[in-house]
Amino acid sequence: MVLQSVDTNTGCKRCGKKGMLTDNDTGERFCGKCGFVISETLQDSGPEWRSFSKEGGSDPTRTGAPTSLAIHDRGLATIINPINRDSSGKPLTSSMKSTIERLRTWDSRSKVHASSDRNLRQALSELTRLKDKLAVSDAVVEKAAYIYRKALDKGLVRGRSISALIASALYAACRDTETPRTLKDVSDAGNIKKKDIARCYRILHQELELKMPVVDPIQCIARIASKLGISEKTKRYAVKVLKTAQEHEESAGKDPMGLAAAALYLSCVSNSENMTQRDIAEAASVTEVTIRNRYKGLRMDQNTDL
């Protein structure tokens, strides 16, 4: 614990003695004589970013927000105030006014002069809307923006729907970061046909040579179980069932969401939890036929393991 003496001339409100101390770890400011706490929070006056220089120490520079691929200009744009006044509020001279007008013109041209810039602005605006609906992390959004920028550079956007392409980029980012979001989830969030997103995803996968990891069905269990209020014991047994199926290569080439739903149904049957196939199918957005087919394979796999 590091204590620092501050405001030695200020008296304590309780005992009246001088000698205030600040705890830099907890942020408390208290009296060094009687221990009376005046405030529990400490405002950090240091820089927003830590310094990772070889010399060490704190970086004296104060910087703004970090750059982001999810912003069309990466957060590096400038904004020139349309009011022709200086910082003190005085009107600009005629020569300075013409200079500022010329700067405004070039600033506007540099931002959205090309059609690709307008396309990118519209796509990233749609990406922000999808992020809120699907509740994905900033890392997924950054990856989706990176994929879309690569597609824009290769000319894959021309002649295709911006909404479908940015939705497919977001789905590809979810696959790449192993975030459990299905094609139907992205389709419902963007109000776009599932077939259009799948077509654009195949183009992105082929043209950009994306390497996608296989979706782990174990990650889908918690999502289905939370919708239905299934107990923790049943969820753990379903995870055990899927791990056994993966060891025996029973899950190879099958839909992860369907496998997770079948494992949960098998677990509900084994733990005498009242849950129908229809309930689980609706929560997992799969059909009851899929659950029945996967259930047979998982049950036989469990009996073989026993």
Disulfide bonds with the S-S distance in Angstrom:
none
